[in-house]
Amino acid sequence: MATKVIRQHTIKATFNKDQQPPSAMEIHQWIADELNVQEDDLQTIQLVSKQHAVYLKFKTSTVYENYLQRYEGSSTLTLQSGDRVDVTLSPAEEESTVVRVLNIPPRGAQ
């Protein structure tokens, strides 16, 4: 059974679709090195290739607001090739669908 929910405490990083897409490893490196996101601050990271985006869900509203205040707007991600990809960071306020897969706990689903 799927449930519609509004994303909370989540930043959406959208990558320019006209540029080479970054790999998952490049995205993780960018999150750690450029955004300085601490692993303990994050609840989940969700890569949505169809949207050219990654969602960063933070554990608390305070931590979310702190990162949003520092990084909302434009950024760049440098690929291993040296090419740069434009990134837009914004609050993720659209609906998402929570899907429960049998025998897997819904970690982080709220």
N, C-alpha and C positions, 0 to 999 in steps of 0.2 A: 504494500500500500504506500503510495507516494503522498507526501504532505507539502503544501506550499507554505513557506515562511519568508519573512523579510530578513535579509542578512543584517546582523548586528555586529558592531565592533570590527568591521571589515573594510579594508582598503582594497580597491581594485586598481591594479597596474595594467594599463592597456598599451600594448606594443604596436608601433606603426606597422600596419599590414603591408605597406609598400616596400618595407625593408626586410632583409633576411631575418627570419625569426630566431631568437636565441634558444639554445638548448636548455633542458631542465637544469643541467649543471651550471650553466652560465647564469641562469636566473637565481639559483640558490647562492651562487657566489656574489652576485649583485645585491641580493637581500642582506647578506652578512657584511659585505665590505662597503658598499655605497650607502645603504640605508641604515647600517649599523643596528639592525634588528637582532636582539638577543634571543636565543632559542627559547629561553624561559618565558619570554613575553608572548610567544605565538601559541595558538591553539592548533591551527591547521594552515596548510598552504595548499591551494587548489589551482592547478593549471588547467585552463579551458582553452584548448587549441583553436576551436571554432570561433571563439571571440577574440583571439590573439591577446589573451589576458591571463593574469594570475591574481588570485584572491588571497589576501593575508588576513586571517581572522585572529584577532588578539584576545588574550584571556580576560582582560577587563576593559571597561570603557575609559578609564583613566589612561591606561597604556595606549589604547587606540587613539584617543584624542591627542596625546603627546606626539605620536608619530605622524598623525594627520596634519597637525599644526606645523611640524617641521618640514614635511615632504610633499604636501598637497601641491599639485601643479605639474610642471614638466621636469623631467629628468632624462638622463641618457644611460644606456647600458653598453659597455664596451665588450664586443665579442672577442673570442680567442684569436680571430683573424685580424683584429685591430679595427674592424668596422664598428661604427657606433649606431645604436638603435634608439630612436626617440621613444620615450615612455611618458604616459600621462597617468598621474596618481590622483585618485578621487575616492570619495566615500562610495561604498557599494550599497546602494539603497534599493536595488531591484529585488524582486522575489526570486527565491531559489527553491528547488525541489529537494526534499529530504527523502531518500530511498533507503529502506532497511533491507539488507540482504540477510537471509537466514543464516544463523550460526556465526554471525559477525556482530560484535557489540557496536552500538551506535556512538562510538567515542566522539565527543565534541558536538554531536547533534543536539540542538536545543529547540 
